[in-house]
Amino acid sequence: MLIDPLLILLFGILTVVGLVVFLRVNAFLSLLTAAMLVSFMTPLAPGQFWDDHIKELCLAFGTTAGNISILIAMGAIIGKCMLDSGSADRIVNTLRQLFGEKLIPAALLSSGFILSIPIFYDTTFYLLVPIARSLYKMMRKNYILYLLSIGLGATLTHTLTPPAPAPVIAAETLNIPLGSLLIVSLFVAALTAPLALGIAFLMNRFLPSPNVHFEDEINKESNDESGNNEKTSEIKSEIKTEIKTETVPSLFWSFAPILVPVFLISLQAVFEMLDKSKIFVLGDDWLVFKNLFRLLGDPRLALIIAAVISMGVLFNVRRLSLQGLSNRIETAILSAGMIVLITSAGGAFGTMLRAAHIGERIEELFQNETALTGMFLLFLAFAVTAVIKTAQGSSTVAMITAAGIFAGVVKDPTALPFHPAYLAVTIGLGSCVTGWMNDSGFWIFCRMGGIRETDALKTWTIGLVLLGFSGLFIVLILSQLLPLTNLPN
């Protein structure tokens, strides 16, 4: 008897949610288990055997890992080197000086926005929250404003912009060029950022005097969680001493690991767009340059170049030995390993959902809705992602799952009235809703911010909901006024 694909989808989601939320099973094992169960519920094609499902799952896992592992590993190395060299500190202090004391919230939001492109969200928050604490201790006001400015700014680029794992896997699943997604996501995030700042001010008015408690145990616990072995603790101690006693890199070299890959990837995407639109055509005489643009604009090579730059900056500024540099790179690669496993398992889960013809089944439900390929599709993608995120707490899992679902719905991305990157960005915005007690980001906000859970629910949780809908509003307008159909897709 054939099982309705929607039941398979429901079973897969409930499996992930049940394992992650209630049984506290690791996300990698939960996604892998769900992918396997979904594959077994999918009817066999003529000539297939049950073990063929396992082979398909392993192939999907390996394909995803092959596509994203270098990106994630290089991103982790860049983030680690920027933290250890003091580049991240230099960026933060420069933005503070640029904006001035009166515009500190804008400076904090900009810092979180920029740093969360190459650095994982939690690391960005750990880096910037001491500034918010210091400002609060000095002024005794606007603490929620400072915290939300950091958190919302970092959330925007973490959920929307490559090389963060979730946007990368969403682009791969939806078959969207990473350069195109980078351009669209940065554009949307930049336009949403002022609204995020407004949300931070609004939440601060609702809770102007939170119950704040700063304890030494908070920092101690966070250090224990991020590095629970003696070697890592020693390295962190050395880093703190180095940053205090030695100079930080110049502004140019501090920004270089961020700007170089963004420039290379965007440049390649722009030239492809111009070539496609016949505005600027590179003929046979320019074939070498065309190949060079494609080579340097490849996201993997661009991030490898950025990683080499960041390692060079760290090596030069901290005067490390080769072994000392190797130790720090090893720490970064180890932290990236679990992310690669989780995203690869999520990619396999999405592939198994597509094999179950879930996309076609959803399309059937709306076959009389001519707007399925337009604004209604964006609304649906946002809603589905938000439901998954609210249920199980992980933005990454929510984006991976939603991308797998809608990859089957959007069979021909070129048929959309706007660039499919808008769909990926909408999925990212849906993953912002809702950050509550089943979300690790919620606990980072509470524990590192030193505020009560009830206050976090009133500010952080509501703030993320408003952020998601604000970004959706921006996407709906841009997709109609600026469809960007000339971008590569």
C-alpha positions in Angstrom: 0.0 0.0 0.0 1.3 3.4 -1.0 1.9 5.9 1.8 0.8 9.5 1.2 4.1 11.6 0.8 2.7 14.2 3.3 2.5 11.4 6.0 6.1 10.5 5.2 7.0 14.2 5.6 5.1 14.4 8.9 6.8 11.2 10.1 10.2 12.5 9.2 9.7 15.9 10.9 8.3 14.2 14.1 11.2 11.8 14.1 13.7 14.7 14.1 11.8 16.7 16.6 11.2 13.8 18.9 14.8 12.6 18.9 16.4 16.1 19.3 13.9 17.7 21.7 12.6 14.9 23.8 15.3 12.3 23.7 18.2 14.7 23.5 19.8 12.7 20.7 22.6 14.4 18.8 21.4 16.3 15.7 23.6 14.3 13.4 22.2 11.0 14.6 18.6 12.3 14.6 18.8 13.6 11.0 20.5 10.4 9.8 17.9 8.2 11.5 15.0 10.3 10.0 16.6 10.1 6.6 16.8 6.3 6.9 13.3 5.9 8.1 11.9 8.2 5.3 13.8 6.2 2.7 12.3 2.9 3.9 8.8 4.4 3.8 9.3 5.4 0.2 7.9 2.8 -2.3 10.5 0.9 -4.2 10.9 1.6 -7.9 10.7 -1.4 -10.3 13.9 -3.5 -9.9 14.9 -1.9 -6.7 15.7 -3.6 -3.4 15.7 -2.3 0.2 19.5 -2.0 0.3 19.3 0.4 -2.7 17.7 3.0 -0.3 20.8 2.8 1.9 23.0 3.2 -1.1 21.1 6.3 -2.2 21.3 7.7 1.4 25.0 7.2 1.5 25.5 8.7 -1.9 23.4 11.8 -0.9 25.4 12.1 2.3 28.7 12.0 0.4 27.6 14.4 -2.3 26.5 16.9 0.3 29.7 16.5 2.3 31.8 16.9 -0.8 30.0 20.2 -1.7 30.1 21.9 1.7 32.9 20.4 3.8 35.7 22.7 2.3 33.5 25.7 2.7 32.7 25.0 6.4 36.3 24.0 7.2 37.7 27.1 5.7 35.1 29.3 7.4 36.0 27.7 10.8 39.7 28.4 10.1 39.1 32.0 9.1 37.0 32.6 12.2 39.5 31.0 14.5 42.4 33.0 13.0 40.5 36.3 13.2 39.7 35.8 16.9 43.2 34.7 17.8 45.0 37.4 15.8 42.9 40.2 17.2 41.4 41.0 13.8 37.9 40.6 15.2 38.8 43.0 18.1 40.2 45.5 15.6 36.9 45.4 13.5 34.8 45.9 16.6 36.8 48.9 17.9 36.9 50.5 14.5 33.2 50.4 14.1 32.8 51.8 17.6 35.0 54.7 16.7 33.3 55.2 13.3 29.8 55.4 14.7 30.6 57.2 17.9 29.3 56.7 21.4 25.8 57.9 20.7 25.4 55.3 17.9 26.8 52.4 19.9 23.7 50.2 19.1 24.3 50.7 15.4 28.0 49.9 15.9 27.2 46.7 17.8 24.7 45.6 15.2 27.1 46.3 12.4 29.8 44.4 14.3 27.6 41.4 14.7 26.4 41.7 11.1 30.0 41.7 9.7 31.7 39.2 12.1 28.9 36.6 11.7 29.7 36.2 8.0 33.0 34.3 8.5 32.5 33.4 12.3 29.8 31.2 13.7 27.0 33.0 15.5 27.8 31.8 19.0 31.4 32.9 18.7 30.4 36.3 17.5 28.0 36.7 20.4 30.7 35.6 22.9 33.1 38.1 21.4 30.8 41.1 21.5 28.8 40.6 24.7 31.6 41.9 27.0 31.2 45.3 25.2 27.5 45.3 26.0 28.2 44.4 29.7 30.8 47.1 30.0 28.5 49.7 28.5 25.7 48.7 30.9 27.9 48.8 33.9 29.0 52.3 32.9 25.6 53.7 31.9 23.2 51.5 33.9 20.6 51.5 31.0 19.8 50.1 27.5 21.2 46.7 28.2 18.5 44.9 26.2 19.2 47.3 23.4 22.9 46.4 23.3 22.3 42.7 23.6 19.6 42.6 20.9 21.7 44.8 18.6 24.5 42.2 18.7 22.2 39.2 18.5 19.9 40.3 15.7 22.8 41.6 13.6 24.6 38.3 13.9 21.5 36.3 13.3 20.8 38.1 9.9 24.1 37.1 8.3 24.3 33.7 10.1 20.9 32.5 8.7 21.1 34.3 5.3 24.6 34.6 4.0 27.3 32.1 2.9 29.6 30.7 4.1 27.4 29.9 7.1 26.5 26.2 6.8 22.7 26.5 6.5 22.7 29.0 3.6 25.4 26.9 1.8 23.4 23.7 2.1 20.2 25.5 1.1 21.9 26.8 -2.0 23.2 23.4 -2.9 19.8 21.7 -2.3 17.9 24.3 -4.4 20.6 24.3 -7.0 21.4 28.1 -6.7 24.9 29.4 -7.5 26.5 30.5 -4.3 27.6 33.8 -5.8 24.1 34.7 -6.6 22.9 33.8 -3.2 25.7 35.8 -1.6 24.6 39.0 -3.6 20.9 38.6 -2.9 21.3 37.6 0.8 23.7 40.5 1.6 21.3 42.9 -0.2 18.3 41.6 1.8 20.2 41.5 5.1 21.6 45.1 4.6 18.0 46.4 4.0 16.7 44.4 7.0 19.4 45.6 9.4 17.8 49.1 10.1 14.6 47.3 10.9 16.5 45.0 13.2 17.9 48.0 15.0 14.4 49.4 15.3 13.3 46.1 16.9 16.1 46.3 19.4 15.0 49.8 20.4 11.4 48.6 20.7 12.2 45.7 22.9 14.4 47.9 25.1 11.3 50.2 25.7 9.3 47.1 26.8 12.0 46.0 29.2 14.1 49.0 30.1 15.3 47.5 33.5 15.9 43.8 33.2 17.1 41.7 36.1 20.8 41.3 35.2 23.2 39.0 37.0 26.8 38.8 36.0 28.7 35.9 37.5 32.2 34.5 36.9 30.6 31.1 36.5 29.0 32.2 33.2 32.4 32.7 31.5 33.8 29.7 33.2 31.0 27.4 31.9 31.1 28.8 28.4 34.9 28.2 28.3 34.4 24.6 29.5 31.7 24.0 26.8 33.7 25.4 23.9 36.9 23.7 24.9 36.8 20.9 27.5 40.4 19.7 27.3 43.6 21.0 28.9 45.3 21.7 25.6 42.5 24.0 24.4 42.4 25.9 27.8 46.1 26.5 27.6 45.8 27.9 24.0 43.0 30.2 25.1 45.0 31.5 28.0 47.9 32.2 25.6 45.6 34.0 23.2 44.2 36.3 25.9 47.7 37.2 27.0 48.9 37.8 23.5 46.0 40.1 22.6 46.6 42.2 25.7 50.4 42.5 25.3 50.8 42.7 21.5 49.4 44.9 18.8 46.4 43.9 16.7 46.6 43.7 12.9 46.0 46.8 10.7 42.5 47.5 9.6 43.2 46.4 6.1 44.5 43.0 7.1 41.8 42.6 9.7 39.0 43.0 7.1 40.9 41.1 4.3 39.7 37.6 5.2 36.1 38.9 5.0 36.3 41.2 2.0 38.5 39.0 -0.3 36.1 36.1 -0.6 33.1 38.4 -0.8 34.8 40.4 -3.6 35.9 37.4 -5.6 32.6 35.5 -5.4 30.6 38.6 -6.1 32.8 39.7 -9.0 32.4 36.3 -10.7 28.7 36.4 -10.3 28.5 40.0 -11.6 30.5 39.1 -14.8 28.2 36.1 -15.4 25.2 38.3 -15.0 26.6 40.9 -17.5 27.6 38.2 -19.9 24.1 36.5 -19.7 22.3 39.8 -20.2 24.6 40.6 -23.2 25.6 43.9 -21.5 29.3 42.9 -21.5 30.2 39.8 -23.5 33.6 38.2 -23.1 34.5 36.8 -26.5 37.0 34.1 -27.4 39.9 36.6 -27.0 38.9 37.0 -23.4 38.6 33.3 -22.7 41.6 33.2 -20.4 40.2 36.0 -18.3 36.7 34.4 -18.3 38.3 31.2 -17.0 40.3 33.2 -14.4 37.1 34.9 -13.1 35.4 31.6 -12.8 38.4 30.0 -11.0 38.9 32.8 -8.5 35.2 33.2 -8.0 34.7 29.6 -7.1 33.5 29.8 -3.4 35.8 27.0 -2.3 39.0 28.6 -3.8 37.9 32.0 -2.6 37.6 30.8 1.0 40.8 28.9 0.7 42.6 32.1 -0.3 40.9 33.9 2.6 41.9 31.2 5.0 45.5 31.5 3.8 45.4 35.2 4.4 43.9 34.8 7.9 46.6 32.3 8.8 49.3 34.6 7.5 48.0 37.4 9.6 47.8 35.3 12.7 51.3 33.9 12.1 52.8 37.3 11.5 51.1 39.2 14.3 51.4 36.6 17.1 54.9 35.5 16.0 53.9 31.9 16.3 55.9 28.8 15.5 54.6 26.5 12.8 53.6 24.1 15.5 51.7 26.8 17.3 49.8 27.8 14.2 49.1 24.1 13.5 47.6 23.7 16.9 45.1 26.6 16.4 44.1 25.3 12.9 43.6 21.9 14.3 41.2 23.3 16.9 39.2 25.1 14.2 39.0 22.0 12.0 37.8 19.8 14.9 35.0 22.3 15.6 34.0 22.2 11.9 33.8 18.4 11.8 30.5 18.1 13.6 29.0 20.9 11.5 30.0 19.0 8.4 28.4 15.8 9.7 25.2 17.5 10.7 24.7 19.4 7.4 25.6 16.3 5.4 23.0 14.2 7.3 20.6 17.0 6.7 21.4 17.0 3.0 20.7 13.2 3.0 17.4 13.8 4.8 16.4 16.4 2.2 17.3 14.0 -0.6 15.2 11.2 0.9 12.3 13.6 1.2 12.6 14.5 -2.5 12.8 10.8 -3.4 9.5 10.4 -1.6 7.9 12.8 -4.0 6.9 15.2 -1.3 7.4 18.2 -3.5 5.1 16.9 -6.1 2.5 16.2 -3.5 2.6 19.7 -2.1 2.4 21.0 -5.7 -0.8 19.0 -6.2 -2.4 20.6 -3.2 -1.9 24.0 -4.8 -2.2 23.0 -8.5 -5.1 25.5 -8.9 -3.1 28.3 -7.3 -1.4 30.2 -10.0 0.5 32.1 -7.3 2.4 29.0 -6.2 5.4 30.2 -8.2 5.2 33.7 -7.0 4.6 35.5 -3.7 2.5 32.6 -2.3 5.5 30.3 -2.7 7.6 32.7 -0.5 4.8 32.9 2.1 4.6 29.0 2.1 8.4 28.6 2.4 8.6 31.0 5.3 5.7 29.4 7.1 7.0 25.8 6.7 10.5 26.8 7.9 9.1 28.7 10.9 7.0 25.8 12.0 10.0 23.4 11.8 12.3 25.8 13.6 9.7 26.5 16.4 9.1 22.8 16.8 12.7 21.5 17.1 14.8 24.6 17.8 17.6 24.4 15.2 17.8 27.0 12.4 20.2 24.8 10.5 18.0 21.8 10.7 14.9 23.9 9.8 16.6 25.4 6.7 18.0 22.1 5.5 14.6 20.4 5.9 12.6 23.2 4.2 15.1 23.4 1.4 14.7 19.7 0.8 10.9 20.1 0.7 10.8 23.0 -1.8 13.5 21.6 -4.0 10.8 19.2 -5.2 8.2 22.0 -5.6 10.5 24.3 -7.7 11.4 21.9 -10.5 12.4 24.7 -12.9 13.9 27.7 -11.0 14.1 29.7 -14.3 10.2 29.6 -14.4 10.0 31.7 -11.3 9.2 35.4 -11.8 12.1 36.2 -9.5 15.6 34.7 -8.9 15.4 31.5 -6.8 17.9 33.0 -4.3 14.9 34.9 -2.9 13.4 31.5 -2.0 16.6 30.5 -0.2 16.7 33.8 1.7 13.0 33.5 2.6 13.7 30.0 4.1 16.6 31.6 6.1 14.3 34.3 7.4 11.7 31.6 8.4 14.4 29.9 10.4 14.6 33.0 12.7 11.1 32.2 14.0 11.0 31.2 16.9 14.0 31.2 19.2 12.8 29.9 22.6 13.9 27.3 25.1 14.6 24.5 22.6 17.0 26.7 20.8 20.7 26.8 21.8 20.9 30.4 20.7 18.2 31.2 23.4 20.4 29.8 26.1 23.5 31.6 24.8 21.6 34.9 25.0 20.4 34.1 28.5 23.6 32.8 30.0 26.2 35.0 28.3 23.9 38.0 28.6 23.2 37.3 32.3 19.4 37.8 32.1 16.5 35.6 33.2 14.7 33.2 30.9 11.4 35.1 31.2 13.1 38.3 30.2 14.7 36.5 27.2 11.2 35.3 26.1 9.9 38.8 26.3 12.7 40.3 24.3 14.9 37.8 22.3 12.0 35.5 21.3 9.7 38.2 20.2 12.5 40.1 18.6 13.4 37.1 16.4 9.8 36.8 15.3 9.7 40.5 14.3 13.0 40.1 12.6 11.8 37.2 10.5 8.6 38.9 9.4 10.5 42.2 8.7 12.9 40.4 6.4 10.0 38.6 4.7 8.4 42.0 4.0 11.7 43.2 2.4 11.9 40.0 0.3 8.3 40.3 -0.9 8.9 43.9 -2.1 12.3 43.2 -3.7 11.1 40.1 -5.5 8.5 42.2 -7.3 10.5 45.4 -7.8 13.9 43.9 -8.4 13.5 40.2 -9.5 17.2 39.9 -10.5 16.4 37.3 -13.2 19.6 38.2 -15.0 21.7 36.7 -12.1 23.1 33.2 -12.8 20.7 30.5 -11.7 
